[in-house]
Amino acid sequence: MVMKMKRLLSLFTVLCLPVAAEEAAFVSSRTLSMDTANKLVMAAAHHCTKKGYQVSVAVTDRSGNLLAFIKNPLAGSHTIDVAILKAKTAASFQTPTLEMMQGFDRLRDAPNVLLIGGGVPVKLGGHMYGAVGVSGAPRKKVTGDMDHECGQQGIEAVREALEFAQ
């Protein structure tokens, strides 16, 4: 009887240990500061402006919540919602929307998902910070390719600050 109790106790201990050790009481993540998000939108917008494009630029946190936004006064009003939605999509899937234009057809009708190039996740040093979305630049080869380029330039403007952050 004692031997049977010891086996049951051992089995119980083995089964319960992994569960207790798997989940922490909280999780932590990084997000862009207000200054960094604003620097990113301005750098992306300036890159597009230098090329003669009137765009809107949005930056979101990793959950797709808006952190910063700028609209060129000459950009179309539709670019506001499109830039925000591109950033939300890139943040949600942690994938550039330019890469999602093919192979993600099942998501075409999903709410709050826009599969057009111009959404770029801000992933640096193994951390996912959020995403940038740009709307309004003309395409060179595929829809959203120049928006993507402007977003990427915005990320480059904050890369060093994020990579060397404590």
C-alpha positions in Angstrom: 0.0 0.0 0.0 2.8 2.4 0.9 4.6 1.6 -2.4 1.4 2.3 -4.3 1.0 5.7 -2.6 4.6 6.6 -3.4 4.0 5.8 -7.1 0.9 7.9 -7.1 2.7 10.8 -5.4 5.6 10.5 -7.9 3.2 10.5 -10.8 1.3 13.4 -9.5 4.5 15.4 -9.0 5.7 14.6 -12.5 2.4 15.6 -14.1 2.1 18.9 -12.1 5.7 20.2 -12.4 5.6 21.1 -16.1 2.4 23.0 -15.8 3.6 25.1 -12.9 6.9 25.9 -14.6 5.5 26.7 -18.1 3.6 30.0 -17.5 4.9 33.1 -15.8 2.6 35.4 -13.9 3.2 38.2 -16.5 4.7 38.8 -19.9 6.8 41.8 -21.0 7.2 43.3 -24.4 8.8 46.4 -26.0 7.0 49.2 -27.7 8.1 52.3 -29.4 8.3 55.5 -27.4 6.3 58.5 -28.5 9.5 60.2 -29.7 10.7 57.2 -31.6 7.3 56.6 -33.2 7.1 60.2 -34.3 10.7 60.1 -35.7 9.7 57.0 -37.7 6.6 58.6 -39.3 8.5 61.8 -40.1 11.4 59.9 -41.7 9.1 57.8 -43.8 7.1 60.8 -44.9 10.2 62.8 -45.7 11.6 60.0 -47.9 8.4 59.9 -49.9 8.2 63.7 -50.1 11.7 63.8 -51.6 10.6 61.4 -54.3 7.5 63.6 -55.0 4.9 61.4 -53.3 2.2 62.7 -51.1 1.5 60.0 -48.4 0.0 59.3 -45.1 2.2 57.3 -42.6 1.0 55.4 -39.5 2.9 53.7 -36.8 1.3 51.1 -34.5 2.4 49.1 -31.5 2.8 45.3 -31.8 -1.0 44.9 -31.2 -1.9 47.3 -34.0 -2.9 50.3 -31.8 -2.0 53.6 -33.3 1.1 55.4 -31.9 1.8 58.1 -34.4 0.4 59.4 -37.7 1.2 62.1 -40.3 -0.6 63.0 -43.5 0.8 65.2 -46.3 -1.7 68.0 -46.9 -1.9 66.9 -50.5 -2.4 63.2 -49.9 -5.9 61.8 -50.6 -8.2 61.3 -47.7 -8.4 57.5 -48.4 -4.7 57.3 -47.5 -5.5 57.9 -43.8 -7.4 54.6 -43.3 -5.2 52.7 -45.7 -2.0 53.6 -43.9 -3.4 52.7 -40.5 -4.8 49.4 -41.8 -1.5 48.4 -43.5 0.4 49.0 -40.2 -2.2 47.0 -38.3 -1.9 44.1 -40.7 1.9 44.1 -40.6 1.8 44.2 -36.8 -0.7 41.5 -36.5 1.1 39.0 -38.8 4.6 40.3 -38.1 5.1 40.2 -41.8 5.5 42.9 -44.5 2.2 43.3 -46.3 4.2 43.3 -49.6 5.0 39.6 -48.9 1.4 38.9 -48.0 -0.1 39.9 -51.3 0.3 36.4 -52.6 -0.4 33.2 -50.6 -2.7 34.8 -48.1 -5.8 34.8 -50.3 -8.0 33.3 -47.6 -7.5 36.5 -45.6 -8.7 38.8 -48.3 -12.1 39.3 -46.7 -11.0 39.2 -43.1 -11.9 42.3 -41.1 -9.1 44.8 -40.4 -6.7 43.0 -42.8 -5.3 44.8 -45.9 -3.1 42.7 -48.2 -1.5 45.6 -50.1 2.2 46.5 -49.9 3.2 49.3 -47.6 2.9 47.8 -44.2 6.3 46.9 -42.6 6.8 45.3 -39.2 9.4 47.0 -36.9 11.4 43.9 -35.9 14.9 44.6 -34.7 17.4 42.8 -32.5 15.0 39.9 -32.0 12.2 42.2 -30.7 8.9 43.1 -32.3 8.1 46.7 -31.6 5.2 47.4 -33.9 4.7 48.4 -37.6 4.6 51.2 -40.0 2.1 51.7 -42.8 2.4 54.0 -45.7 -0.2 54.9 -48.3 -0.2 57.2 -51.3 3.0 56.5 -53.3 2.6 55.2 -56.8 3.7 51.7 -57.6 6.9 50.9 -59.6 6.5 47.2 -60.1 3.7 46.0 -57.8 1.1 47.8 -55.7 2.6 49.2 -52.6 6.2 48.7 -53.4 7.1 52.4 -53.1 5.0 52.7 -49.9 7.0 49.8 -48.5 10.3 51.5 -49.4 9.2 54.7 -47.6 8.2 52.6 -44.5 11.6 50.8 -44.6 13.4 54.1 -44.7 11.5 55.2 -41.6 12.6 52.1 -39.8 16.2 52.8 -40.8 16.0 56.2 -39.2 15.3 54.6 -35.8 17.2 51.4 -36.2 20.3 52.5 -34.2 18.3 53.8 -31.3 16.4 50.6 -31.0 19.3 48.2 -31.5 21.3 49.9 -28.8 18.5 50.5 -26.4 18.9 48.9 -23.0 
